[in-house]
Amino acid sequence: MINYEEELKKFHPSMDVNEAEDAIYSRDLTDVTDILKEMIQDEKEKKGKNVR
């Protein structure tokens, strides 16, 4: 039978996983919301220039 407590004591997270996690979370990734905000801002600026 497996002794889960003993197995947990032996567990060490993989360094690759931690490094990948740091790389993923440290990046400033653009998502759909950011793109939509930029598009809306561009349209507002265009409308502001066309109104005289």
C-alpha positions in Angstrom: 0.0 0.0 0.0 1.2 3.5 -0.8 2.1 5.7 2.1 1.0 9.1 0.9 2.7 11.0 3.7 6.1 9.5 2.9 5.6 10.2 -0.9 4.7 13.8 -0.2 7.9 14.3 1.8 9.9 13.1 -1.2 8.2 15.4 -3.6 10.2 18.3 -5.1 8.7 20.5 -7.8 10.4 20.4 -11.2 12.7 23.4 -11.8 11.4 23.6 -15.4 7.9 24.2 -14.2 8.9 27.0 -11.8 11.0 28.6 -14.5 8.2 28.4 -17.1 5.7 29.8 -14.6 8.0 32.8 -13.9 8.4 33.5 -17.6 4.7 33.3 -18.3 3.6 35.6 -15.4 6.4 38.1 -16.0 5.3 38.8 -19.5 2.9 41.6 -20.3 0.6 39.8 -22.7 -2.0 41.5 -24.8 -5.4 39.9 -24.6 -8.7 40.6 -26.4 -9.8 43.1 -23.9 -6.6 45.2 -24.5 -7.2 45.1 -28.2 -10.8 46.1 -27.9 -9.9 49.0 -25.6 -7.3 50.2 -28.1 -9.8 50.0 -31.0 -12.4 52.0 -29.1 -9.8 54.6 -28.2 -8.7 54.9 -31.9 -12.4 55.3 -33.0 -12.9 58.0 -30.4 -9.8 59.9 -31.6 -11.0 59.6 -35.2 -14.4 60.9 -34.4 -12.9 63.8 -32.4 -10.8 64.8 -35.4 -13.7 64.7 -37.8 -16.0 66.8 -35.7 -15.5 70.5 -36.4 
